[in-house]
């Protein structure tokens, strides 16, 4: 029985140690490459119509600045140097966050706000204008107090345009 256990331990050791050696060799090879070619940091700014900016950062060790510019042809170069490029693109749509969680609503003073989630005091991401609630239909006011879900650009633009008619003009 002792011989069987000893053979089993030796077999496991033979299987594990070469794999670790190969892993270490591969790690040193990757480390050596990364010190000689640190790559280009690509920073993408996506600016949505609702004002939200989403930033994505990539480190690419295989492309030159010229290749990156060619790949992101429709993007505006904001900043560039030898190891980094910042690109911006205006997206003619709502941000993914707004599509999934956005609501238009009014607070207790009638201010039209854009919310992440249903209207409450802490989740306002943008304020537009004050609504004259005396002119607004009662059911529309209640709907705005609860929050109107925004999921498409067309719905968002329509509601802002429609509600602009009820803007309170302050002199």
C-alpha positions in Angstrom: 0.0 0.0 0.0 2.9 2.4 0.8 4.3 1.8 -2.6 1.0 2.7 -4.2 0.8 6.0 -2.3 4.4 6.9 -3.1 3.8 6.2 -6.8 0.6 8.3 -6.7 2.4 11.2 -5.1 5.3 11.0 -7.6 2.8 10.9 -10.5 1.0 14.0 -9.2 4.3 15.8 -8.7 5.4 15.0 -12.2 2.2 16.3 -13.6 2.1 19.5 -11.5 5.7 20.7 -11.6 6.2 20.8 -15.4 3.0 22.7 -15.8 4.2 25.2 -13.2 7.5 25.5 -15.0 5.8 26.1 -18.3 3.5 28.7 -16.7 6.5 30.5 -15.2 8.3 30.5 -18.5 5.3 31.8 -20.3 4.8 34.5 -17.6 8.5 35.7 -17.9 8.1 35.8 -21.7 5.0 37.9 -21.4 6.6 40.1 -18.8 9.7 40.6 -21.0 7.5 41.5 -24.0 5.5 44.0 -22.0 8.6 45.8 -20.7 9.9 46.3 -24.2 6.6 47.2 -25.8 4.4 48.8 -23.2 1.6 49.4 -25.8 -0.8 52.1 -26.5 -3.5 53.1 -24.1 -6.8 53.8 -26.0 -9.4 55.9 -24.2 -12.8 56.2 -25.8 -15.3 58.7 -24.7 -18.9 58.1 -25.9 -21.0 61.2 -25.4 -24.8 60.5 -25.5 -27.6 63.0 -26.2 -28.7 63.0 -22.6 -25.2 64.2 -21.6 -23.9 61.0 -20.2 -20.3 60.2 -21.1 -19.1 56.6 -21.0 -15.3 56.0 -20.9 -13.7 52.8 -22.1 -10.0 52.1 -21.6 -8.0 49.6 -23.6 -4.3 48.8 -23.6 -3.2 47.5 -27.0 0.3 46.1 -27.5 -0.1 45.3 -31.1 -1.2 48.5 -32.8 0.5 51.8 -33.7 -1.2 55.2 -33.3 -1.9 55.2 -37.1 -3.6 51.8 -36.9 -5.7 53.0 -34.0 -6.8 56.2 -35.8 -7.7 54.1 -38.9 -9.7 51.7 -36.8 -11.6 54.5 -35.1 -12.0 56.6 -38.2 -15.3 58.3 -37.2 -13.9 59.4 -33.8 -12.5 62.8 -32.9 -8.9 62.8 -31.5 -9.0 64.8 -28.2 -5.4 64.1 -27.1 -2.5 61.9 -28.2 1.1 61.2 -27.4 3.5 58.3 -27.9 1.7 55.9 -25.5 -1.9 57.2 -25.3 -4.7 58.4 -27.5 -8.0 59.8 -26.3 -10.9 59.6 -28.8 -14.4 61.0 -28.6 -17.6 60.2 -30.4 -21.0 61.8 -30.1 -23.7 59.1 -30.0 -27.1 60.2 -31.4 -29.0 58.1 -28.9 -29.8 57.7 -25.2 -27.1 56.1 -23.0 -27.6 52.5 -22.1 -28.1 53.5 -18.4 -30.9 55.9 -19.3 -32.6 53.3 -21.6 -32.7 50.8 -18.8 -33.3 53.0 -15.7 -34.2 56.5 -16.9 -37.3 58.4 -15.8 -38.6 62.0 -16.4 -40.4 63.4 -13.4 -41.1 66.5 -11.4 -40.2 67.2 -7.8 -42.4 68.9 -5.2 -41.6 72.4 -6.6 -42.5 71.4 -10.2 -38.9 71.1 -11.5 -38.7 68.7 -14.4 -35.8 66.3 -13.8 -34.2 63.3 -15.4 -33.8 60.5 -12.8 -32.0 57.2 -12.7 -34.8 55.2 -11.2 -38.2 56.5 -10.1 -38.1 60.1 -8.9 -36.7 60.8 -5.5 -34.4 63.4 -4.1 -31.1 61.6 -4.5 -31.2 60.3 -8.0 -31.5 63.4 -10.2 -29.0 63.4 -13.1 -30.2 66.5 -14.9 -32.7 69.3 -14.3 -34.4 71.0 -17.2 -37.0 73.7 -16.3 -39.9 74.3 -13.9 -43.3 73.2 -14.9 -46.3 75.4 -14.4 -48.4 72.7 -12.7 -51.5 75.0 -12.8 -51.5 74.6 -16.6 -50.7 70.9 -16.6 -53.5 68.3 -16.6 -53.9 66.6 -13.2 -53.3 63.1 -14.6 -50.1 64.2 -16.4 -48.9 65.9 -13.2 -49.5 62.7 -11.2 -47.8 60.7 -13.9 -44.7 63.0 -13.7 -44.7 62.8 -9.9 -44.4 59.0 -10.2 -42.0 59.3 -13.1 -42.4 58.5 -16.8 -40.1 55.7 -18.0 -37.8 56.7 -20.8 -36.5 53.9 -23.0 -36.1 55.4 -26.5 -34.6 58.6 -27.9 -37.9 59.5 -29.7 -39.9 59.2 -26.5 -37.4 61.3 -24.6 -37.3 64.0 -27.3 -41.1 64.0 -27.6 -41.7 64.4 -23.8 -39.2 67.2 -23.5 -40.8 69.0 -26.4 -44.4 68.4 -25.1 -43.5 69.5 -21.6 -41.7 72.6 -22.8 -45.2 74.1 -23.5 -45.8 74.0 -19.7 -42.6 75.7 -18.7 -43.1 78.3 -16.0 -41.6 81.6 -17.2 -39.9 83.3 -14.3 -39.3 87.1 -14.7 
